[in-house]
Amino acid sequence: MANTYRAVEISSPGVFSLVERKLAVPGAGQVRIRVEACGVCHSDAATVEAQFPNLSYPRVPGHEVIGRIEDVGPGVTAWKIDQRVGVGFFGGEDGTCEACRRGETAYCENAIMTGITSDGGYAETMIAEARALVLIPGALKSEDAAPLVCAGVTTFNALRHAARAGDTVAVQGVGGLGHLGVQFARKMGLRTVAIGGGPDKEHLAQKLGAHSYIDAKAEDAAAALQKLGGAAVILATAPSGAAIGSLLPGLKTRGKLAVVGVSGDAIPVNGVPLIFGGRSVVGSLTGRAIETQDTLDFSVLADVRPMIETLPLARAEEAYKRMMDGNVRFRMVLTMN
């Protein structure tokens, strides 16, 4: 086995470098993964563009990682060499902060964030905490599984925690997150309404399983939702605070606006529909490893798959820029072979 591997690291904000690194040995409670695929996510900007405070460089981005275990560190008993595993944004918890002590480990105050506080999957190998791993079902290709360990669990968790079978659920945005949200909503037995910004996404939304489509450029989306009886849940995936805030009146009484798309602008909240309808705005992060496992298993059971494009590791900078420019339909995945 070679004692070096290739990685794409960010040496300073915005600067990509393809480098050769010495192979690392996993420490206690860790494994080394031979990466097969790594998704390129909008959250990678936290590393590439120094959006995360106190970030240290060089750093390898990437938190939608699928590969095979090729070495295990001391104390690892639940995982074996050659198992195909994945790790997402949530790379491990400290187990001691208040959030962890209350069982909310996904919101750990000192969490390991793959590709941000630790090196990620824009590389041929990476070190991961064993407690953050999930087992990849045999029915999933590695490149299809990669977006599911971040974008997938993000939308899956938000929907299953906020909605019940038969509810009317709207998914704002039919993009990287939204195209998975529409599929999950339909397969969960929810009356699924897709909201897009033009007529061009209507056919796709229906193909993904939406029962109906609202063109937010042609009509008031909130009013259109009220004509349908109001939504119990609106899953907001598009990164526009103004667009997200405008949907609040489209909720039924006690409805929830579940926000998973991080917007650069503030979300304006009108107090009248918020208070008089008992409505709420909630945020939802990805999820714990066991919730990611649920996402993968459900995706196999219900035949949910991301729409992806692939590029080799050496073209990581191109992949990232295309993703940031919105020129991908709908998830970009780096492959290592």
C-alpha distance (Angstrom), angle and dihedral (degrees) to the residues before:
residue distance angle dihedral
M1 . . .
A2 3.82 . .
N3 3.79 114.4 .
T4 3.80 93.6 -142.7
Y5 3.78 135.7 58.6
R6 3.79 137.9 -168.5
A7 3.78 121.7 -108.5
V8 3.78 137.0 171.8
E9 3.76 107.9 -134.1
I10 3.78 133.9 -179.2
S11 3.79 104.6 -126.3
S12 3.82 93.4 -177.7
P13 3.82 132.5 -10.4
G14 3.80 109.7 -50.1
V15 3.82 95.3 -1.4
F16 3.83 116.3 120.0
S17 3.81 119.7 -164.4
L18 3.80 127.9 -177.3
V19 3.79 103.5 -145.9
E20 3.79 141.3 171.7
R21 3.80 114.0 -122.3
K22 3.76 133.9 -172.2
L23 3.79 113.4 -104.2
A24 3.81 110.7 -100.3
V25 3.80 125.7 -136.7
P26 3.82 114.7 -133.0
G27 3.78 116.0 -115.3
A28 3.80 129.0 -142.0
G29 3.80 110.9 -44.2
Q30 3.80 92.6 9.1
V31 3.80 138.3 108.1
R32 3.79 133.5 -159.5
I33 3.79 113.9 -128.2
R34 3.80 125.1 -155.4
V35 3.81 96.8 -141.8
E36 3.79 119.0 -131.9
A37 3.81 100.0 171.7
C38 3.79 138.2 2.7
G39 3.78 125.9 -170.5
V40 3.80 121.0 -132.8
C41 3.80 107.3 -132.2
H42 3.81 132.9 -173.8
S43 3.82 87.5 -120.2
D44 3.82 88.5 66.5
A45 3.81 83.9 81.9
A46 3.80 86.8 77.5
T47 3.80 86.8 71.6
V48 3.79 102.7 28.1
E49 3.80 95.0 48.2
A50 3.82 98.8 31.2
Q51 3.81 93.5 -115.0
F52 3.79 92.2 145.5
P53 3.82 115.9 81.2
N54 3.79 120.1 -112.2
L55 3.81 92.3 7.8
S56 3.79 114.3 173.5
Y57 3.81 123.6 -144.4
P58 2.93 144.6 -107.8
R59 3.80 93.6 47.8
V60 3.82 132.1 163.4
P61 3.83 110.0 -137.1
G62 3.79 127.8 -149.4
H63 3.81 132.0 98.8
E64 3.81 104.4 -178.9
V65 3.79 96.1 79.3
I66 3.79 129.0 166.5
G67 3.80 124.6 175.6
R68 3.78 147.8 114.5
I69 3.78 127.0 -77.1
E70 3.78 110.0 -112.9
D71 3.81 100.0 169.6
V72 3.80 136.9 15.6
G73 3.78 129.0 -153.6
P74 3.81 128.9 -134.7
G75 3.77 115.4 -63.0
V76 3.81 96.7 21.5
T77 3.80 107.8 129.7
A78 3.81 105.1 146.5
W79 3.81 95.4 64.0
K80 3.79 131.5 57.0
I81 3.79 136.5 -159.8
D82 3.83 114.2 -85.8
Q83 3.80 95.6 22.4
R84 3.80 111.3 136.2
V85 3.77 108.1 -124.3
G86 3.76 141.9 165.3
V87 3.78 138.4 -148.1
G88 3.78 127.1 -164.8
F89 3.78 138.2 -169.3
F90 3.80 91.3 -59.1
G91 3.80 103.0 73.9
G92 3.79 100.6 171.3
E93 3.80 143.2 -45.9
D94 3.79 133.5 -117.6
G95 3.81 93.1 -130.2
T96 3.80 92.8 -146.1
C97 3.83 107.8 74.6
E98 3.79 120.5 94.6
A99 3.80 93.8 -102.6
C100 3.81 91.2 53.9
R101 3.79 92.8 45.1
R102 3.81 88.5 54.7
G103 3.80 91.3 50.7
E104 3.82 95.5 -104.5
T105 3.79 94.3 120.8
A106 3.81 93.5 153.8
Y107 3.80 86.6 66.9
C108 3.80 94.9 48.2
E109 3.80 111.0 159.0
N110 3.81 90.7 -137.7
A111 3.79 100.9 32.6
I112 3.77 124.8 162.1
M113 3.81 104.9 -118.2
T114 3.78 111.9 -158.4
G115 3.79 111.6 -123.6
I116 3.81 92.1 7.7
T117 3.79 110.3 58.2
S118 3.82 92.3 13.3
D119 3.80 132.3 28.8
G120 3.78 114.2 -83.3
G121 3.76 142.2 -160.8
Y122 3.81 106.1 -65.7
A123 3.79 83.0 104.0
E124 3.78 143.5 73.4
T125 3.82 90.9 -109.9
M126 3.78 136.5 15.2
I127 3.78 139.3 -178.6
A128 3.81 115.4 -119.8
E129 3.77 135.8 179.9
A130 3.80 109.6 -107.0
R131 3.82 90.8 -137.3
A132 3.81 90.4 62.0
L133 3.81 97.1 54.2
V134 3.79 130.0 110.3
L135 3.79 128.0 -164.8
I136 3.80 114.2 -116.8
P137 3.82 113.1 -132.9
G138 3.78 114.4 -122.2
A139 3.81 91.6 -121.7
L140 3.81 91.9 64.6
K141 3.79 122.8 82.0
S142 3.80 112.3 -135.7
E143 3.80 92.9 -118.0
D144 3.83 90.7 51.5
A145 3.80 93.0 46.0
A146 3.82 94.2 52.5
P147 3.85 98.3 75.6
L148 3.79 90.6 42.8
V149 3.83 93.5 65.6
C150 3.82 90.0 63.2
A151 3.82 116.1 9.3
G152 3.80 89.8 31.0
V153 3.79 99.0 52.0
T154 3.81 90.2 40.9
T155 3.80 93.7 60.4
F156 3.81 96.1 32.3
N157 3.80 93.5 53.5
A158 3.79 95.2 44.4
L159 3.79 91.7 52.6
R160 3.78 99.6 43.3
H161 3.81 93.1 47.5
A162 3.82 94.7 48.4
A163 3.82 107.1 33.3
R164 3.78 139.6 55.1
A165 3.79 128.6 -150.1
G166 3.80 110.1 -79.1
D167 3.81 95.2 25.1
T168 3.78 120.0 131.7
V169 3.80 106.3 -114.4
A170 3.79 126.1 -177.1
V171 3.79 122.6 -156.1
Q172 3.81 112.5 -155.4
G173 3.80 109.5 -149.7
V174 3.80 128.9 20.6
G175 3.79 97.0 -140.6
G176 3.79 138.8 96.4
L177 3.80 94.4 -33.3
G178 3.78 99.4 20.3
H179 3.79 98.0 56.3
L180 3.80 87.9 59.2
G181 3.80 92.4 42.5
V182 3.81 91.3 55.8
Q183 3.80 91.6 51.2
F184 3.80 94.2 46.8
A185 3.80 92.7 46.7
R186 3.80 93.1 52.3
K187 3.81 93.7 44.8
M188 3.84 90.3 48.9
G189 3.79 90.1 60.5
L190 3.80 96.2 -104.7
R191 3.80 126.1 143.9
T192 3.78 95.5 -112.6
V193 3.78 125.0 -149.4
A194 3.80 119.1 -179.2
I195 3.81 119.5 -154.1
G196 3.80 117.9 -157.8
G197 3.76 139.1 166.8
G198 3.78 101.2 -113.8
P199 3.81 142.3 0.0
D200 3.80 94.7 -85.5
K201 3.82 94.7 82.1
E202 3.81 97.0 50.4
H203 3.80 96.9 89.5
L204 3.80 91.8 45.6
A205 3.81 92.1 48.2
Q206 3.78 90.4 53.3
K207 3.80 91.1 46.6
L208 3.82 89.2 53.1
G209 3.80 90.0 53.0
A210 3.80 107.9 -91.2
H211 3.78 113.8 152.6
S212 3.81 90.6 -151.7
Y213 3.78 140.8 3.3
I214 3.80 132.3 -139.6
D215 3.80 120.7 -159.4
A216 3.81 102.5 -148.3
K217 3.80 90.9 -164.3
A218 3.79 93.2 56.8
E219 3.82 99.6 42.2
D220 3.79 143.9 10.1
A221 3.81 101.9 -81.9
A222 3.82 94.0 -156.7
A223 3.79 91.7 52.1
A224 3.80 90.9 46.9
L225 3.81 89.6 53.2
Q226 3.79 91.0 51.0
K227 3.82 89.0 54.2
L228 3.80 85.4 59.8
G229 3.81 90.6 51.6
G230 3.78 97.0 -91.7
A231 3.78 128.5 -75.4
A232 3.79 122.3 -87.3
V233 3.80 87.9 -154.3
I234 3.79 134.0 14.1
L235 3.80 113.1 -162.8
A236 3.81 105.3 -152.7
T237 3.80 110.0 -156.2
A238 3.82 104.3 152.3
P239 3.83 113.7 93.2
S240 3.82 98.4 -123.6
G241 3.79 117.9 111.3
A242 3.80 92.6 -165.4
A243 3.81 92.5 51.9
I244 3.80 92.1 46.1
G245 3.81 93.6 49.6
S246 3.81 92.5 50.0
L247 3.81 90.5 62.0
L248 3.82 96.3 62.4
P249 3.85 94.7 92.7
G250 3.81 88.7 55.0
L251 3.79 91.1 71.9
K252 3.77 123.1 97.3
T253 3.79 120.4 -126.7
R254 3.81 110.0 -55.9
G255 3.78 89.6 8.0
K256 3.81 122.1 154.4
L257 3.78 129.8 -131.6
A258 3.82 101.3 -152.8
V259 3.80 110.8 -161.9
V260 3.81 119.9 -157.3
G261 3.81 99.7 147.6
V262 3.81 111.9 87.2
S263 3.80 109.7 -137.6
G264 3.77 127.4 -159.6
D265 3.79 91.5 -142.2
A266 3.79 128.0 59.9
I267 3.81 120.8 -92.7
P268 3.83 107.3 -118.5
V269 3.80 110.9 -140.8
N270 3.80 120.1 -162.6
G271 3.79 109.6 -146.5
V272 3.82 95.8 -148.0
P273 3.83 99.9 65.5
L274 3.81 89.7 33.8
I275 3.80 96.1 55.1
F276 3.80 103.4 28.7
G277 3.78 92.6 49.7
G278 3.79 96.8 40.1
R279 3.78 86.3 -124.8
S280 3.80 124.8 160.3
V281 3.79 140.8 -156.0
V282 3.80 114.5 -142.9
G283 3.77 133.8 178.6
S284 3.79 123.5 -140.0
L285 3.81 127.4 -162.4
T286 3.80 125.6 -161.6
G287 3.80 108.5 -87.2
R288 3.78 148.3 -117.6
A289 3.79 122.5 -67.4
I290 3.81 92.6 -98.7
E291 3.82 89.9 53.1
T292 3.78 89.8 50.8
Q293 3.79 87.7 52.1
D294 3.81 88.5 53.0
T295 3.80 89.1 51.8
L296 3.80 93.5 52.2
D297 3.79 93.5 45.9
F298 3.81 92.0 48.0
S299 3.79 90.8 48.0
V300 3.79 89.9 56.7
L301 3.81 93.1 43.6
A302 3.81 94.6 48.2
D303 3.83 98.3 31.8
V304 3.81 97.0 -117.1
R305 3.80 114.3 163.2
P306 3.80 134.5 170.1
M307 3.79 121.3 -119.9
I308 3.80 104.6 -121.9
E309 3.77 147.1 177.6
T310 3.79 121.4 -156.7
L311 3.80 135.2 -147.3
P312 3.81 130.6 173.6
L313 3.81 121.6 -100.5
A314 3.81 92.6 -104.6
R315 3.81 89.1 63.9
A316 3.80 94.9 53.2
E317 3.80 94.2 122.7
E318 3.80 90.9 53.4
A319 3.81 90.3 47.3
Y320 3.79 91.8 50.8
K321 3.80 94.4 48.3
R322 3.79 92.9 47.9
M323 3.79 89.7 50.8
M324 3.81 92.8 49.2
D325 3.82 90.9 47.6
G326 3.80 91.1 51.6
N327 3.81 92.7 -116.7
V328 3.81 95.7 132.3
R329 3.77 128.8 88.9
F330 2.95 96.1 -126.1
R331 3.81 122.8 -51.4
M332 3.79 127.4 14.9
V333 3.81 117.5 -144.3
L334 3.81 128.3 -170.0
T335 3.79 115.8 -141.6
M336 3.80 124.9 -157.9
N337 3.81 103.5 -154.1
